[in-house]
Amino acid sequence: MTRRLSRFGAVACVLMAMLPAARGATASPDTSDADTSLLYLSSADWQKQLAPRKIALAADFMRIFCTDQTMTPASLADCLDRDTAHGALFERAIACASAISAGR
């Protein structure tokens, strides 16, 4: 029993030591990780995304925060690309969605 616990403890220690390295590998801002959300991107990170990824991020945002079903994710992504206001990308996305909906 003691041998099993010490082996389990050794494996746990090795895995815990590897955890920060794994986080660092997935946390680079220029990756287009599937877990990334528009909520957590900075404006600079948004600009680094490829067009298909921007549309996917906009669609994910709209699924949760937009009630206008006629608005396309491409129009939100385009608005975020053209918007030069400084501030959190999430706040800019809300403002863009509101402006697009009001313009319809």
Summary of the structure (lengths in Angstrom):
residues: 104
radius of gyration: 20.0
end to end distance: 69.4
largest distance: 69.6
contacts: 240
relative contact order: 0.11
helix: 70%
strand: 0%
